[in-house]
Amino acid sequence: MPRGDPTTPGQESRQDLTRTIKEEALRLGFQKVGVVPSSAIQARRENLAGWIRSGFAGRLKYMEQFFERQSRLLAGLPDLRSIVVLAVPYGGGPLEERVPPETPGGRVARYAKGRDYHRVIRKRMKELESFVRAQAGEPTRTLCSIDTAPVQERVLAEMAGLGFIGKNSCLILPRGGSFVFLAAILTNLDLEPDRPVPWDCGACTLCLEACPTQALVRPYELDARRCISYLTIEMKEAIDPALRPLMGDWIFGCDICQQVCPYNRKTTEDHSWEEFQPETGAGARLPLEEILTCRSEEAFTGRFAGTPLMRSKRVGLLRNAAVVAGNLEDPRHIPALAAALLEEPTPIVRQHAAWALGRISTQEAIEALQTALHRETDPAVRQEIESALRAALKT
């Protein structure tokens, strides 16, 4: 154990302690680990503030409150000196899905196929946190964040040398790709900082070209309001009809800008933790009938408890399933859509079910819309049904 004040060790002890912490992090399964000084938490504040002012954050209230929350965080950690930044692998290896491409259903983003990453990572971070305290002694203070504290994890990770921020706004590990979670341990220990890596995207713009909703408005700048991940997870209202056809078969999240990235295509090994494998959680694809017929919160929780899909809530996932069904235009989904249109108590789900039936536009779909129109009392849903009927009768 270092002698003297453990928060301000000598240079040799500082290097030894930093190296020991990194070795333990790697032993626990973290893919990469780096350190930045506390001043890094203030980096690129103006960039973030400008992004928020532009409206690109959409209705992400926690982003609007970012700087206020960060001020409170720093006030509670007046002796903050270092931040340990960690990368956790998920969904690496070949980009081809483990299920045949013709398998019906809605696609789930790679990060959400297994267990909830907050819970899984927190368990190992607590082990690392205990290790740090045992090594450094008192009065060591630490605070763990797994995508929960008001810090810019990607900026910290880039400054810590884990990787670089790509044109798709994701952190990219030069030899590991971008399918990683980021976490951080804030501490009053004075640790040896790392340096950024000299890598970038070069002239590549594949991610900008591949985004179906053009959410990447320019290199390094994402308009969350158009991002499929935002639409399917964060947004709670009706989805813009103009964006629905562009969502394809994504029911929760989206990986397109990462799938086309050359850095991910070079990665052939899967270093994902066991808890993030599809077999442990929601899986790679969700049967639309199963989702569209989920009428109770109990059934939803019973199916998805402990997975990231809880974030969309039952109504959000049903809404997304209806959009996917409409984009697939498969008549086999008509009974489930018609039942949702007639039986689902939430207007927003009925709206999207009506839109989907209009896209399928068979005689059975039209009859289901006409039946619902006679019963529907909600103005927004009635308007959606009428619009769907107009679209269906034109085909």
Secondary structure, DSSP 8 states (H G I E B T S, - for coil): --SS-TTS--HHHHHHHHHHHHHHHHHTT-SEEEEEEGGGGGTTHHHHHHHHHTTTTTT-HHHHTHHHHHHHHHHH-TT--EEEEEEEE-S-S-SS-SS-TT--SEEE-GGGSSS-HHHHHHHHHHHHHHHHHHHH-TT--EEEESS-SSS-HHHHHHHTTS-EE-TTS-EEBTTTBS-EEEEEEEESS--------S---TT--HHHHH-TT--EEETTEE-GGG-HHIIIII--S---TTTGGGGTTEEE---HHHHT-HHHHT-------GGGSGGGSS-SEE-HHHHHT---HHHHHHHHTTSGGGGGHHHHHHHHHHHHHHHHT-GGGHHHHHHHHHH-S-HHHHHHHHHHHHHH--HHHHHHHHHHHHH---HHHHHHHHHHHHHHHH-
